[in-house]
Amino acid sequence: MKINRFYPLISTQIVGKKLINVPECNSTNTLLNHLIQNTKLPNGTLLITENQTAGRGQHHNRWFSEPYQNLTFSFLWIPKNFAAHQAFQLNMATSLGLYNFLSALLPQKKIHIKWSNDILLEGSKICGILIENKIRNHKILYSVVGIGLNVNQTQFPIHSATSLKLATQQTYDLPTLLENICFHIEKQYQNLGNFSYLKSCYTRALYRYQELSWYENISHKSLPVGKFQGTILGINDHGKLAIALENKLYHFGIQEIKFFIENV
């Protein structure tokens, strides 16, 4: 039987001040969403498990995590007067918090944000983010921010994944990492509402920014379906990926494009 290793965070102001540790659950996002419906939880409530059996990613993808080796958690964020059309700011702030955390932890390694919500370490996926927003009357009532970080796991069902241990040959203390991650994320959340600043930082951290690379158009109506070469120039005001192709700029939604990546 594993002893509880996680306690309320001390370096943050909001995130993780209330911490719920469950031995096992299918998905921390699913469970936290359920608790919100039945319990009044304070802003920043963090739910963590060391055995997530059916983690969820974007597009109904599964997130596989070996028990007791990684960080799998979700937290509640209750914004003040935040419009639904500003939702991508939350994606940017969360991604930048994780990007800054990993960049500080591994200063000699290449860290990138792969649009829209993956974090890459030396070209391989080390972290995934799933944000689910509750919207009413064009306002975000609350968001559930789910994060999965590969830490001490060394074997994966897909070759495109990596972990901190694989990258450094070191074993990491999970509670210490959780504290640092939430500190960096909360620091970025102070920039919510400052779209231009978040966009500038996010764009510079993007994987393949200003590089000519291969992609696949899945459903963008202005381009033929299939493989094409283009250059990422950033995002637009709605968070769509801006790619230059033959002197024209196209904006892609999350399910409209696929990255061709050698090892991701």
C-alpha positions in Angstrom: 0.0 0.0 0.0 1.4 3.4 -1.0 1.6 6.2 1.6 0.1 9.5 0.7 3.0 11.7 -0.7 1.0 14.8 -1.6 0.0 17.6 0.6 -1.4 21.2 0.0 1.1 23.3 -1.8 3.1 26.0 0.0 4.6 28.1 -2.9 1.3 29.0 -4.6 -1.4 31.4 -3.7 -4.4 29.6 -5.2 -3.5 26.4 -7.1 -3.2 23.3 -4.8 -4.1 25.1 -1.5 -6.9 22.5 -1.3 -5.5 19.1 -2.5 -7.5 15.9 -3.0 -5.4 12.8 -3.3 -7.1 9.7 -4.5 -5.3 6.3 -4.7 -6.8 5.5 -8.2 -9.2 6.9 -10.7 -10.0 6.6 -14.4 -9.4 10.2 -15.2 -8.6 13.2 -12.9 -10.5 15.5 -15.2 -13.6 13.3 -15.1 -13.5 12.9 -11.4 -12.9 16.6 -10.7 -15.7 17.5 -13.0 -18.0 15.1 -11.1 -17.0 16.5 -7.7 -17.7 20.1 -8.9 -21.3 19.1 -9.7 -21.8 17.8 -6.2 -19.5 19.8 -3.9 -18.6 23.5 -3.6 -14.9 23.5 -4.2 -12.6 26.6 -3.8 -10.7 28.0 -6.7 -7.5 26.2 -7.3 -8.6 22.8 -5.9 -6.2 20.2 -7.1 -7.0 16.5 -7.6 -4.1 14.1 -8.0 -3.8 10.3 -8.4 -0.8 8.1 -8.7 -2.8 5.5 -10.7 -4.8 7.0 -13.5 -6.4 4.1 -15.4 -8.1 5.8 -18.3 -6.5 9.2 -18.8 -7.9 11.4 -21.5 -6.2 13.7 -24.1 -7.5 15.8 -26.9 -9.7 14.3 -29.6 -10.7 11.4 -27.3 -7.1 10.2 -27.3 -5.9 8.1 -24.3 -3.1 9.1 -22.0 -1.2 6.1 -20.7 0.6 6.4 -17.4 2.4 3.8 -15.4 1.2 3.8 -11.7 3.4 5.7 -9.2 5.9 6.9 -11.8 4.3 10.1 -13.2 2.3 13.2 -12.4 -1.4 13.0 -13.4 -3.5 15.7 -11.9 -6.2 18.3 -12.6 -7.1 21.6 -10.9 -10.1 23.9 -10.8 -9.7 27.4 -12.1 -12.5 29.9 -11.6 -11.7 33.1 -13.6 -13.2 36.5 -13.0 -15.3 37.8 -15.8 -13.6 35.8 -18.5 -15.3 35.6 -21.9 -15.6 32.3 -23.8 -13.7 33.7 -26.8 -10.7 34.2 -24.5 -10.5 30.5 -23.7 -7.3 30.0 -25.6 -5.5 32.3 -23.3 -5.9 29.6 -20.6 -4.2 27.1 -23.0 -1.3 29.5 -23.6 -0.8 30.3 -20.0 -0.9 26.6 -18.9 1.5 25.6 -21.7 3.9 28.4 -20.9 3.9 27.5 -17.2 5.0 24.0 -18.1 7.4 25.2 -20.7 9.1 27.5 -18.2 9.2 24.8 -15.6 10.9 22.3 -17.9 13.2 25.0 -19.3 14.4 25.8 -15.8 14.7 22.2 -14.8 16.6 21.1 -18.0 18.4 24.2 -19.3 20.5 22.2 -21.7 17.6 20.5 -23.4 15.3 21.7 -26.2 11.8 22.3 -24.9 8.9 23.3 -27.2 5.2 23.7 -27.2 3.6 21.7 -29.9 0.4 23.4 -30.9 -1.9 23.4 -29.3 -1.4 21.6 -25.9 1.6 19.2 -26.0 5.0 19.9 -24.5 8.0 18.3 -26.3 11.4 17.5 -24.9 14.0 17.1 -27.7 11.2 16.4 -30.2 9.3 13.8 -28.1 6.2 14.2 -26.1 6.7 14.5 -22.4 3.6 16.3 -21.3 -0.1 16.6 -22.3 -2.7 19.1 -21.3 -6.5 18.8 -21.4 -8.6 21.9 -20.6 -12.4 21.6 -20.3 -14.4 24.8 -19.9 -17.9 25.2 -18.4 -19.5 28.1 -20.4 -22.7 29.9 -19.7 -24.0 33.1 -21.4 -20.7 33.4 -23.3 -18.7 33.5 -20.1 -16.4 30.8 -18.7 -17.8 29.8 -15.3 -14.9 27.5 -14.5 -12.2 25.4 -16.2 -10.8 22.0 -15.3 -7.1 21.9 -16.3 -5.7 18.4 -16.6 -2.0 17.7 -16.9 0.0 14.5 -17.4 3.8 14.7 -17.1 6.0 11.7 -17.8 8.5 11.6 -15.0 10.1 8.3 -13.9 8.5 6.0 -16.5 11.0 4.5 -18.9 8.8 2.3 -21.2 5.9 3.5 -23.3 3.4 1.8 -25.7 4.4 4.4 -28.3 7.9 5.4 -29.5 7.0 9.1 -29.6 6.9 9.6 -25.8 9.7 10.4 -23.4 10.2 11.2 -19.7 12.4 13.1 -17.4 14.2 9.9 -16.4 14.8 8.9 -20.0 16.2 12.3 -20.7 18.5 12.6 -17.7 18.9 9.1 -16.2 17.8 10.6 -12.9 14.8 9.7 -10.6 12.7 12.6 -9.6 10.6 13.3 -6.5 7.0 13.7 -7.6 5.7 16.1 -4.8 8.6 18.5 -5.4 7.9 18.6 -9.1 4.2 19.2 -8.5 5.0 22.2 -6.3 7.3 23.7 -9.0 4.9 23.1 -11.8 2.0 24.7 -10.1 4.1 27.7 -9.1 5.1 28.3 -12.7 1.5 27.8 -14.0 0.0 30.1 -11.4 2.7 32.7 -12.3 1.6 32.6 -15.9 -2.1 32.8 -14.9 -1.3 36.3 -13.7 -1.0 37.3 -17.3 -4.5 36.2 -18.3 -6.2 39.1 -20.0 -2.9 40.2 -21.5 -3.4 38.4 -24.8 -0.6 40.1 -26.7 2.0 39.2 -24.1 0.8 35.6 -23.9 0.7 35.3 -27.6 4.2 36.6 -28.0 5.7 34.2 -25.5 3.7 31.3 -26.8 4.6 31.9 -30.4 8.4 32.0 -29.6 8.1 28.7 -27.8 6.2 26.9 -30.6 7.6 23.8 -32.1 8.7 24.4 -35.7 8.2 28.2 -35.5 9.4 29.8 -38.7 10.6 26.4 -40.0 9.5 25.0 -43.4 8.0 21.6 -42.5 5.5 19.0 -43.6 1.9 18.8 -42.5 -1.3 17.1 -43.5 -4.5 19.0 -44.2 -7.4 17.0 -42.7 -10.4 19.2 -43.2 -9.4 22.9 -44.0 -11.8 23.8 -46.8 -9.5 26.3 -48.5 -6.8 23.6 -49.2 -6.9 20.2 -50.8 -6.8 17.3 -48.4 -3.4 15.8 -48.0 0.3 16.5 -47.4 1.8 20.0 -47.8 4.8 22.0 -46.8 4.3 25.2 -44.9 5.9 27.5 -42.3 4.3 28.2 -38.8 4.2 31.9 -38.2 2.2 31.9 -35.0 -1.5 31.9 -34.0 -4.4 34.2 -34.6 -6.6 35.9 -32.0 -8.7 32.7 -31.7 -5.8 30.4 -31.1 -5.8 28.9 -34.6 -2.4 27.9 -36.0 -1.1 30.3 -38.7 0.8 28.6 -41.5 2.2 30.3 -44.6 1.9 28.3 -47.8 2.9 29.6 -51.2 2.7 33.3 -50.1 -0.7 32.8 -48.5 -1.5 32.6 -44.8 -3.9 29.9 -43.6 -5.4 29.4 -40.1 -6.1 25.8 -38.9 -8.3 24.7 -36.1 -7.3 21.8 -33.8 -8.9 19.0 -35.8 -8.0 20.4 -39.3 -4.3 19.6 -39.4 -1.8 16.9 -38.6 1.9 17.3 -37.9 4.3 15.0 -39.8 7.0 14.4 -37.2 9.8 12.0 -37.4 9.6 10.8 -33.8 6.4 12.3 -32.4 
